[in-house]
Amino acid sequence: MRSIGEMARDSGLGVSALRFYDRAGVLGPAWVDPASGYRWYAPEQLDEARLLARLRRVGMPLADIRLVLAGWSGEDADLVRGLLQAHLRRLEQGLAEARSEFSTIRELLDHRENPMTASPLTGTVRLCLPAPALAAALDAVRFAAGRDPELPMLGGVLFDIEGDALRVVATDRYRLAVARTDADGHGGSREQVVVPAPLVDAMRALLSGDEPARFAVEGDRVTLEAGERQASGQRLAHDFPDYRRLVQLPPGRRVVVEVPALREALENGPVRVAEDREPGRSARDISVLTTVDDETVLVCGDGALDEDTGTGTGNEDRGTGTGGLGYHVGVDRGFLLEALAAGDRDRLVLEFGPAPTAPLAIRRADDEGAFSLLMPVRLDD
């Protein structure tokens, strides 16, 4: 017999998903311990669970999944083949409709000014910045720069110059980081330039001293000077998404966390292994977070929490109650660890949105101008 945790590990279904399919009457355990309530699965159920995981990944409706499993166990091959073919036709029809919609969207874009091509700067931009402050700003955002060759406009850091301030911004769609530093010497209108990631790294390597740094943009060329050293290269020929719209979040619950303790909990605590559905992205470790009385952040085990202690072990099977706990938020563990490191403080503020689908914000209590956002990972029922 397999425990629910072992079944989850071997089948590719999460513990919470196994509970859900039990309640839905799709795949129930062979035996439930009457004393502890723990679920146990027979060896022959593993193949059904793996089949269920595959059907779920292709988006088959629950009613059809139930029939497929019934036909599978009853050796009704004609029924199973018919259901699979019907779902495949739905997927093909949906793809055809999606292609049509994308074609229409592209036509609409063709009638508008192309937002992906950068317009030339109106003139030369020159700034003088404190080297330590610029170094700290780049350190706060560099981890979030994109690496997808299909999205070259995200493959660098945005330098957003306005008035006496420079904001640097990076995003790869799954996370976004913003930092601000004071700047002198620019009296013109707002200017934006996207500096490719390798050039950003070269610039950062120059910022080891306390001398002022001089940043300049002339046409398509970007230059940073620090002392006698210089890094220069071509800007990216793309405009950056309007990050100001992306950071307009509804008010959330703020919890101050001790970073060393949270980092240890993330590194040693339970995780889910999520197969990414996007091509080119490998499986990821997902940490599940929740809060207690708006004062404590917990790293939970696969959504299963002990109602009395507020702790999770990852393989517990105690039903669905969460007592006074908040909702669960799934985040990429590696992304969160990088965001905590970029925050560069022993204490940071985690801001949870009004729903588990809202981004998780990581903020500095002493510097509201530097923060990062992580997009949540969907937690299956």
Secondary structure, DSSP 8 states (H G I E B T S, - for coil): -EEHHHHHHHHS--HHHHHHHHHTTSS--SEE-TTT--EEE-TTHHHHHHHHHHHHHTT--HHHHHHHHHHHHTT-HHHHHHHHHHHHHHHHHHHHHHHHHHHHHHHHHHTS--TTS----SS-EEEEEEHHHHHHHHHHHGGG----TT-GGGSEEEEEEETTEEEEEEE-SSEEEEEEEE-BS--SS-EEEEEEHHHHHHHHHHTTSSSEEEEEEETTEEEEEETTEEEEEE--SS----HHHHT-----EEEEEEHHHHHHHHHHS--EEE---STT---EEEEEEEEETTTEEEEEBTTB--TTT----SS----S--TTB---EEEEHHHHHHHHHHHTSSEEEEEE-SSTTS-EEEEETTEEEEEEEE--B----
